[in-house]
């Protein structure tokens, strides 16, 4: 191998060997600086089709509320649409005037690529103590008759510093228009929504993402309650019902929210913590531009990393990548702090697998793996 000309591409496809010792109990802290809240930042995420009534199977993906580090593999999932999130000055958006007047400074512009290229905006302000304060949204898909909804008061989406075990909650009220059809006639009634959310950081560990790889993370368990009232005859608002949604999202340093899994709508409590294995929304980040961390998809990324654990060890295999002259498998037993990768061995194409017999040794530490491909002459 020519080390002078070698181009190295590493994909951290960590696979936990569950028979060994516990994973190091490293817990990250997420701050305002880790979130997306500066002009010019953006990220891209795969998601299921928001216009489809079909749910997404998330059986076995959620993990549990736990004080022991967990591992979540989100390298596969729906790719019906690509959601692009751009971060803009609120004053530089077409519908920002009322939100700016209320105190908003930033706007998150969501473009749903691959279906209708629909646009929607969330307007917010970042406070050094309170974190992200949402001032409302402009979303024609939520209410075509009244796409603009201002929050009174602003809603704390998350605090400025987030740790394992933290809990926060917020309540806001916003007005909208409710479409109603009967006997061939269609109209819109004013409705008022009282929105209450309670978030709890109930788990931590490591997450793997498509094209990005392995990240330390926190999991947030968020219960959202919608209390809806409708003004039918102009005499005042009448309660029309309550709906609940359970939202799980994963936060990573320098990447903000990297995965979101949102339940279907419930009409009563308690909510199913496992979502019954079915979700209304499943979204996974695969590229981002952030002042701390920049990750973009690359055609030279090694993909398809899998592990099968048996009595003789861990069988590791991956997809063959064109132009690679050799593969080196590396491992580490500690993902906290500065990671030190140790070589397990190397193979040359067409080989795309390796066995690690140490993984079957009783009492052996948990191992995490990555594959490094060398492009160029042997």
N, C-alpha and C positions, 0 to 999 in steps of 0.2 A: 504494500500500500504506500502510495506517495503522500506523505503528510504535508508536503508543500502545496499540493493542488487539491487536497481532499476538501470537499464541502460537506459539512456535517449537519444533519437534520435530526433532532431528537424529539420524540413524542413520548411524554410521560404517561404511559398507559398502566399505571400502577394497579397491581392485582394483589389483594390481601390474602395471605395464607391463613385461613381461619383457625387452623389447628395449633398455632403457635401462641406466643405470649401476646398480651394486650397491646394495641397500638398506643404509642406515646400520647399522653393526655394533653396535647397542645391545643389551646383554645385561642383563636385570633380575636382581635378587637377591630371593629369596623367603625370608621369615623366619617365625617363629612367629606374628607379628602379622598376616600375610597369610592364615593358615589359619583354618579354623572351629574354635574351641576355647573360646568363651565362651558362658555361659548366655544363651539368647534368640536366638542367631544361627540362621539357617536358609538353605537354598537349595533350589531346585527344578530338576529335570533331566528332559529327555525321554529315553526309553530304549526298546529293543525289549522284547518280552514275555519275561520270564525263564523262563516255563513252556513256551515253545515250543522245539522241537528245531531249528527253522530258523536258519540263520546269517544274518548281515548282510553285504551287500557293502560293503567298505571300500576297494575298488581305487582307487588314486591319492590316498587321503586321508592316509596316514601320514607322508609325507615321508621324509627319509633322515637318517642320522647325518651331520652336516655342521657345519663351522665357519663357514658363511655363513648369514645370516639367511634364514628361510623364511616362507612365508605359508600358513596353513591355513584353509580356508573350511569351517566346520561349521554354517553357517546352515540346512542341510537334513540330514535323517536320520530315523530311525524315531521315531515318537511313539505307540507302542503303549501305554505306561504313562508316568505321571509319578511320579518318585521324589522324595519330600520328605525332606530331611535336617534334623532338628531337633537342637539341641545343648542338653543338659540336665545338671544336676548329677547325678552318678552315684547319689547318695543319694535322688534323687527319681524313680527308675525302679523298676518292680515286681520286677526280678530283679537288683538291683545289690549286694546284701549281700556276697556272696562276693568280688566284684570290688573293692568298696570296702575290704574287709579286706586284700586283696592290694596296695592302693595306688592304685587307680583313683580319679580325681577327676571325670572328665567321661564323658558317654555320648553317642554319636551314635545317634539313633533314626531308622531308615529305615522310612518308610511307602511301600509300593508302591501308588499310587493308580491305579484304573482296572481292576484285575483282582480280586484278593482282599483288597486293603487289608492285606496281611500286614505284620507288624511284626518288626523285628529290631534288636538293639542291639550296638554295639561300645563297649567300655569302655576308657578310656585316661587317661593323665596327660601333661601338657605340662611338659617339663624345659627350663630356659633354655639348657642346653648340648647335651643329647642330642636335643632336639626331641620329637616325639610317640612315647610309649611305650605300646604296646597291651597291655592286660592280659587280653584275651579277648573272647568274644562270647556272646550268647544268641540263637540262631536256630533255631526249630522246623523251618524248611525244610531246614536242613543235616542235622539229626538229630532226628526227632520223638521218639525214645526218650530222647535226652539232649541237649536243646537248649543246655545250658550247657557251655562249654568255657573253662577257665582256662589262660592261657599261662604256661609255666615255662621260662626266665625271661621277663619282659616283652620284647616285640619292638619294636625301633626301626623305626617306619614310615617316618620321614624325619628328617633332622637339623634343628637349630634354624635353620640358615642354609644356603641352597641356591643354588649358582652353576653356571653352565655348566662342564662338565667334572668336576663332583663325582661320587663314587661312594661308596655305603654298602651295608652288608649286615647281616643279622641272622638268627638262628636261634632257634626256640622249639619246644617240645613241648606238645601238648595231647591230651587223651583225649576219645573220643566213642564212639558205638555204631553199628556197621555192620549195616544190615538185610540179611538173607539169606533167600532163598526157594528151596525145592527139594521137588518131589513134593507140592505143595499145602500144605506146611508153611512157616511163616514164623517167623523168630526174629531176634534181634539179638546180635551178637558185639561184645565190647569191642575197640575199635581205638585205636591210638596213632599220631598223626601228627607227624612231624618236619618242620616248615615252615621253609624257608630262602628268603630273598628277597635279590636283589642289584639295586640301582637305580643307574642311571647317567644323568646329564643329558647327553644326546648331541646335542641340537639346541636352537635358540632362534629366535625371530622374532616373528610376530604371528598372532593367531587371531581369527576373527570368530564370534560366537555369536548364536543367535536372540534377538531383543529386547534384547540387551545391546550388540552391536556389536563394535568392534575393541579388542583388548587385547594388550599385549606379553606374551610368555610364554616359558617353558622347557618342553622336552619331556623326560620321563623314560622311559627304557627299562628295564623291570623284569622280571627272570626269576625265577619262583617255582618251587620244587621241593617236592613233597610225597612224603615217604618214609613209606609206610603199613605198619604191622604189626598183625596181628590175633591175639587170644587166643581160640582156638577151644575148647579143653578146660579152660581154667583153669590150665594148667601154665606159661604165659608167652607172651610175644609172639613171633610168627613173621613175618618179612618177607613182605609180600604184594604189593609192587610199588612203582613210582615213577611219578609223573606230573609233567608240566611245563606251565606256562602262561606265555605272554609277554604282559605288560601294558604298554601305552603310556598315559601320562597327561600332560596339559598343565597347568602351573601358571601363574597370573597374579597380579600384585600386587592385594591387597585382595579376591581371589576364590578363592584356594586352588586346588583341583582343578576345572578347568572342563570338561574332556573326559576320558573314559576309553574306551579300546578294548582289549578283552581277547580273546585268542586262544581257539581251541578247545583242548582238552586234548591234549597230546602224550605219547607213551610213551618217547621217547628224544631225545637231543640229536644234532645241532644243531637249533635251532628256525628256522623260516622267518621271516626278518625282515619280510617283507611279508605274513605270515599267510596266504599263498596267496590274498589278496584277500577272505578271509572271516573274520568275527569272531563270537565267541559273545555278546559284549556291546558295545554302542555307546551311550554316555550323554553328553548335552550339557546343560550348565547354561543356563537361560534366565531365571532370576530369583534374587535373593539379598537377604538382609538381613545386613549386616556392619557393624561400627562404623566402618570406614574407607570402605566403598563400599556404597551401597544401590541396587540396580537391580530394578525390577519391570516386568512386561510392561504394555504400554499399547496400547489400541486405536487410538491416534493415531500409532503408529510407521509410518514409511515402510518398505515391505518389497519383496522381489522384485528388489533391485538386481542388475543383471547388466552385464557388459562383454564386448564383442566387439572384438578387436583385428584391424585390417586394414591394408592399404597406405595408406589415407587417414587413419588415426588410430584412436582408441578410440571406439566407439559405446557410449554409456551409456544404460541405460533401467531403469525401475522401475515398480512397480504404482501405478495411480492411487489416491489416497486421498481419500475423500469429505470435502468441506468445505475443501479446500486451495485458496487463491486464487493461489498461485504457488509454484514450486520454484526453489531456488538450488542449483547444483552448485558445490561447493568442492573444492579439491585441496591437497595438501601433498607435499613431496618428502622430508620428514624426520620420522619418528615418534619420534625420541629426544628426551627432555627435554620442554620446553614446545612444544606443537604449534602452528604458525601456519598457519591455513587461508586460502587465497587464493581469491577468487571466479573461477569459470570462466565463468559466465553464468547467466541466469534464463529460465524459460519459464512460461507460464500454461496451465492445463488447457484443452482435453484433452491438450495435449502432455505427454508423460512420457518424453522422451529428449533427448539432446544429444550432439554430436560434439566430440571434442577432437583436432584435427589435430596438435597438438604431440607427441602420443604416438607418432607415426610418424616423428618426426625422429631421425635417427641420432645417438647419443651423448646424447640428452636424458635427464635424471635420471628415475629411477623415480617415478611419480606414484601417490598414494593419494587416493581420492575419497570424498566423502560428499554426501548430498542433504538439504537443509534445506527443509522445507515450512512455509509460512505459512498459518495458519488465520485466516479472517476476511475482511472486505471487501477488494476490490482497492484 
